[in-house]
Amino acid sequence: MKVDRQQLQAELDKALLELEDNEQLRSGFLGQTGVHIGARMLRAAQGHFDREEARLRERIAVLRKLLATCDGVVGEGSQVAKD
């Protein structure tokens, strides 16, 4: 299966938005002061946000590396659009 640069960029954009959403959810959930949250639930939520952030950051790194490869390798007869 061949993936083109535009598909990789779309996946990167999506992952960056998901990371931003995760950070906003973390801030809203862990930063709220109006409702008591038990320590066990707080640790579980923190762990969830941490795992999701790590997964997204890893995905972003892979996509950026793939995009850099696309930008650096233009085979004969192929045309890769650069931003």
Beta strands, then each sheet from edge to edge (+ up, - down):
end
